[in-house]
Amino acid sequence: MLRLQHVIGLPVVEMSAGKQVGHVKDAWFDEHWQLGGIILDAGRRFLTAMKAVLWSEVLVCGADTVIIMNTASVRKTKQAEIQRSFHTGMIRLKDLPVVTTDGEQLGRVSDVYFDQLQGTQIVGYELTDGFIADMMEGRRWLPVSRLTEEVMLGENVIIVPAGSEAYLTPVAVSESDIGRNEP
């Protein structure tokens, strides 16, 4: 399973020459919250444009490196074209509250998980109730596959079916993950 927080910051290398083309800065999503691609750290020379790679052109997303097809896979993209992302877009998935249809808040998104073999659909959310709660109780995992009804990912909140709190399970979190400053 792919944990998005572990992908952010990884070097991106193109396969044909073994050249590093940047680091993963963020991930972007389409209007259905399917993983669309990765955003690269472009440095200071690209103030209005960003460098992005479509997820379909990512060959391997390993523990230490992301490998793409070639330098042609890296495209300049205007910031306005990236509406939804994990933590830098206009609509951010990170820190969105997760609430049930009966109004109970389960926490805020701290990470998302994908199964590379099942495509680009989000398979689960790691939820936090804040730094102190993470230290005392730990973060919790909400597997989307266990939910009987559809999850609604909105601009300001994620709505899950009533009773979803029954599927929350503890997540082992290292101290380096808690309160970590993302790039």
C-alpha positions as a Markdown table, in Angstrom:
| # | Residue | x | y | z |
|---|---|---|---|---|
| 1 | Met | 0.0 | 0.0 | 0.0 |
| 2 | Leu | 1.2 | 3.5 | -0.9 |
| 3 | Arg | 1.2 | 6.1 | 1.9 |
| 4 | Leu | 1.2 | 9.5 | 0.3 |
| 5 | Gln | 3.2 | 11.2 | 3.1 |
| 6 | His | 6.1 | 8.8 | 2.5 |
| 7 | Val | 6.2 | 9.7 | -1.2 |
| 8 | Ile | 6.4 | 13.5 | -0.6 |
| 9 | Gly | 10.1 | 14.4 | -0.6 |
| 10 | Leu | 11.3 | 11.4 | -2.6 |
| 11 | Pro | 13.7 | 12.0 | -5.5 |
| 12 | Val | 12.2 | 11.6 | -9.0 |
| 13 | Val | 14.5 | 9.9 | -11.5 |
| 14 | Glu | 13.9 | 9.3 | -15.2 |
| 15 | Met | 14.6 | 5.8 | -16.4 |
| 16 | Ser | 16.3 | 6.5 | -19.8 |
| 17 | Ala | 19.4 | 8.3 | -18.5 |
| 18 | Gly | 19.1 | 7.8 | -14.7 |
| 19 | Lys | 18.9 | 11.6 | -14.2 |
| 20 | Gln | 17.2 | 13.1 | -11.2 |
| 21 | Val | 14.5 | 15.6 | -12.4 |
| 22 | Gly | 13.4 | 16.8 | -9.0 |
| 23 | His | 11.7 | 15.8 | -5.8 |
| 24 | Val | 8.0 | 15.0 | -5.1 |
| 25 | Lys | 6.4 | 18.2 | -3.6 |
| 26 | Asp | 2.8 | 17.1 | -3.7 |
| 27 | Ala | 0.2 | 14.9 | -5.4 |
| 28 | Trp | -2.7 | 16.1 | -7.4 |
| 29 | Phe | -6.2 | 14.7 | -7.9 |
| 30 | Asp | -8.9 | 14.9 | -10.5 |
| 31 | Glu | -12.5 | 16.0 | -9.8 |
| 32 | His | -13.3 | 12.4 | -8.6 |
| 33 | Trp | -10.4 | 12.5 | -6.2 |
| 34 | Gln | -8.5 | 9.9 | -8.3 |
| 35 | Leu | -4.7 | 10.3 | -8.1 |
| 36 | Gly | -3.8 | 12.3 | -11.2 |
| 37 | Gly | -0.1 | 12.7 | -10.8 |
| 38 | Ile | 2.8 | 14.2 | -8.8 |
| 39 | Ile | 4.0 | 17.8 | -8.5 |
| 40 | Leu | 7.7 | 18.3 | -8.5 |
| 41 | Asp | 9.7 | 20.8 | -6.5 |
| 42 | Ala | 10.5 | 23.1 | -9.4 |
| 43 | Gly | 12.9 | 25.5 | -7.6 |
| 44 | Arg | 12.6 | 29.3 | -7.8 |
| 45 | Arg | 12.7 | 29.8 | -11.5 |
| 46 | Phe | 9.1 | 28.6 | -12.1 |
| 47 | Leu | 7.0 | 31.1 | -10.2 |
| 48 | Thr | 3.8 | 30.8 | -12.2 |
| 49 | Ala | 4.2 | 27.2 | -13.6 |
| 50 | Met | 4.8 | 24.0 | -11.8 |
| 51 | Lys | 6.4 | 20.8 | -13.0 |
| 52 | Ala | 4.1 | 17.8 | -12.9 |
| 53 | Val | 4.1 | 14.1 | -14.0 |
| 54 | Leu | 1.0 | 12.2 | -14.8 |
| 55 | Trp | 0.5 | 9.2 | -12.5 |
| 56 | Ser | 0.3 | 7.0 | -15.7 |
| 57 | Glu | 3.9 | 7.9 | -16.5 |
| 58 | Val | 5.2 | 6.9 | -13.1 |
| 59 | Leu | 6.9 | 3.5 | -13.6 |
| 60 | Val | 7.8 | 2.8 | -9.9 |
| 61 | Cys | 7.0 | 4.4 | -6.7 |
| 62 | Gly | 9.5 | 2.8 | -4.4 |
| 63 | Ala | 10.4 | 3.3 | -0.8 |
| 64 | Asp | 13.4 | 5.5 | -1.7 |
| 65 | Thr | 12.8 | 6.8 | -5.3 |
| 66 | Val | 10.1 | 7.5 | -7.8 |
| 67 | Ile | 11.0 | 6.4 | -11.3 |
| 68 | Ile | 9.4 | 8.0 | -14.4 |
| 69 | Met | 9.7 | 7.1 | -18.1 |
| 70 | Asn | 11.8 | 10.0 | -19.3 |
| 71 | Thr | 12.3 | 13.7 | -19.1 |
| 72 | Ala | 9.3 | 14.2 | -21.6 |
| 73 | Ser | 7.1 | 12.9 | -18.7 |
| 74 | Val | 7.8 | 16.1 | -16.9 |
| 75 | Arg | 5.4 | 18.9 | -18.0 |
| 76 | Lys | 5.0 | 22.5 | -17.1 |
| 77 | Thr | 1.5 | 23.0 | -15.6 |
| 78 | Lys | -0.1 | 26.2 | -14.5 |
| 79 | Gln | -1.1 | 26.4 | -10.8 |
| 80 | Ala | -4.7 | 27.1 | -11.7 |
| 81 | Glu | -4.9 | 23.7 | -13.5 |
| 82 | Ile | -4.2 | 21.9 | -10.2 |
| 83 | Gln | -7.4 | 22.4 | -8.3 |
| 84 | Arg | -7.1 | 19.5 | -5.8 |
| 85 | Ser | -4.0 | 18.3 | -4.1 |
| 86 | Phe | -2.8 | 16.8 | -0.9 |
| 87 | His | -1.4 | 19.9 | 0.7 |
| 88 | Thr | -0.7 | 22.8 | -1.8 |
| 89 | Gly | -3.7 | 23.2 | -4.1 |
| 90 | Met | -6.8 | 25.4 | -3.8 |
| 91 | Ile | -8.7 | 22.4 | -2.4 |
| 92 | Arg | -6.5 | 20.4 | 0.0 |
| 93 | Leu | -7.1 | 16.9 | 1.2 |
| 94 | Lys | -4.7 | 17.2 | 4.1 |
| 95 | Asp | -6.5 | 18.4 | 7.3 |
| 96 | Leu | -10.0 | 18.1 | 5.8 |
| 97 | Pro | -12.4 | 17.1 | 8.6 |
| 98 | Val | -14.0 | 13.7 | 8.2 |
| 99 | Val | -17.6 | 13.6 | 9.5 |
| 100 | Thr | -20.4 | 11.0 | 9.4 |
| 101 | Thr | -23.8 | 11.6 | 7.9 |
| 102 | Asp | -25.2 | 11.9 | 11.4 |
| 103 | Gly | -22.8 | 14.8 | 12.2 |
| 104 | Glu | -20.0 | 13.1 | 14.2 |
| 105 | Gln | -16.5 | 14.3 | 13.4 |
| 106 | Leu | -14.1 | 11.4 | 13.3 |
| 107 | Gly | -10.9 | 13.5 | 12.9 |
| 108 | Arg | -8.9 | 15.3 | 10.2 |
| 109 | Val | -7.0 | 13.7 | 7.3 |
| 110 | Ser | -3.3 | 13.4 | 8.1 |
| 111 | Asp | -2.5 | 10.9 | 5.3 |
| 112 | Val | -4.1 | 9.0 | 2.5 |
| 113 | Tyr | -3.4 | 5.5 | 1.2 |
| 114 | Phe | -3.5 | 4.0 | -2.2 |
| 115 | Asp | -3.1 | 0.4 | -3.4 |
| 116 | Gln | -0.9 | 0.6 | -6.5 |
| 117 | Leu | -2.4 | -2.6 | -7.9 |
| 118 | Gln | -5.9 | -1.3 | -7.7 |
| 119 | Gly | -5.3 | 1.9 | -9.6 |
| 120 | Thr | -5.4 | 5.4 | -8.2 |
| 121 | Gln | -8.5 | 5.3 | -5.9 |
| 122 | Ile | -8.0 | 6.3 | -2.3 |
| 123 | Val | -8.3 | 3.1 | -0.2 |
| 124 | Gly | -8.1 | 4.7 | 3.3 |
| 125 | Tyr | -7.5 | 7.7 | 5.4 |
| 126 | Glu | -5.3 | 8.2 | 8.4 |
| 127 | Leu | -7.0 | 10.5 | 10.8 |
| 128 | Thr | -5.7 | 12.7 | 13.6 |
| 129 | Asp | -7.3 | 14.6 | 16.4 |
| 130 | Gly | -4.3 | 16.8 | 16.9 |
| 131 | Phe | -0.7 | 16.6 | 18.2 |
| 132 | Ile | -1.7 | 15.8 | 21.9 |
| 133 | Ala | -4.2 | 13.2 | 20.9 |
| 134 | Asp | -1.7 | 11.6 | 18.5 |
| 135 | Met | 0.8 | 11.3 | 21.4 |
| 136 | Met | -1.8 | 10.0 | 23.9 |
| 137 | Glu | -4.0 | 7.8 | 21.7 |
| 138 | Gly | -2.3 | 7.6 | 18.3 |
| 139 | Arg | -3.8 | 8.2 | 14.9 |
| 140 | Arg | -6.6 | 6.1 | 13.4 |
| 141 | Trp | -7.1 | 4.4 | 10.1 |
| 142 | Leu | -10.4 | 4.4 | 8.2 |
| 143 | Pro | -10.5 | 1.9 | 5.4 |
| 144 | Val | -12.7 | 3.2 | 2.6 |
| 145 | Ser | -13.3 | -0.4 | 1.3 |
| 146 | Arg | -15.2 | -1.3 | 4.5 |
| 147 | Leu | -17.7 | 1.5 | 4.1 |
| 148 | Thr | -21.1 | 0.3 | 2.7 |
| 149 | Glu | -22.0 | 3.7 | 1.2 |
| 150 | Glu | -20.1 | 6.1 | -1.0 |
| 151 | Val | -17.7 | 8.6 | 0.6 |
| 152 | Met | -18.3 | 12.2 | -0.5 |
| 153 | Leu | -15.1 | 14.2 | -0.8 |
| 154 | Gly | -16.1 | 17.9 | -0.8 |
| 155 | Glu | -14.2 | 21.1 | -0.8 |
| 156 | Asn | -14.4 | 21.6 | 2.9 |
| 157 | Val | -15.3 | 18.2 | 4.4 |
| 158 | Ile | -15.3 | 14.5 | 3.8 |
| 159 | Ile | -18.6 | 12.9 | 4.6 |
| 160 | Val | -18.7 | 9.2 | 5.4 |
| 161 | Pro | -21.7 | 6.9 | 6.3 |
| 162 | Ala | -23.1 | 6.9 | 9.8 |
| 163 | Gly | -21.5 | 4.2 | 11.9 |
| 164 | Ser | -18.1 | 4.5 | 10.1 |
| 165 | Glu | -16.4 | 5.0 | 13.5 |
| 166 | Ala | -16.8 | 1.3 | 14.0 |
| 167 | Tyr | -14.2 | 0.7 | 11.3 |
| 168 | Leu | -11.6 | 3.0 | 12.9 |
| 169 | Thr | -8.4 | 1.1 | 13.9 |
| 170 | Pro | -5.2 | 2.3 | 15.6 |
| 171 | Val | -2.2 | 3.2 | 13.4 |
| 172 | Ala | 1.3 | 2.7 | 14.5 |
| 173 | Val | 2.9 | 6.2 | 14.2 |
| 174 | Ser | 6.5 | 7.0 | 14.7 |
| 175 | Glu | 7.5 | 10.1 | 16.6 |
| 176 | Ser | 9.1 | 11.4 | 13.5 |
| 177 | Asp | 5.6 | 11.4 | 11.8 |
| 178 | Ile | 3.9 | 13.3 | 14.5 |
| 179 | Gly | 4.0 | 17.1 | 14.0 |
| 180 | Arg | 6.3 | 16.6 | 11.0 |
| 181 | Asn | 6.7 | 19.7 | 8.8 |
| 182 | Glu | 5.9 | 18.7 | 5.2 |
| 183 | Pro | 8.0 | 20.3 | 2.5 |
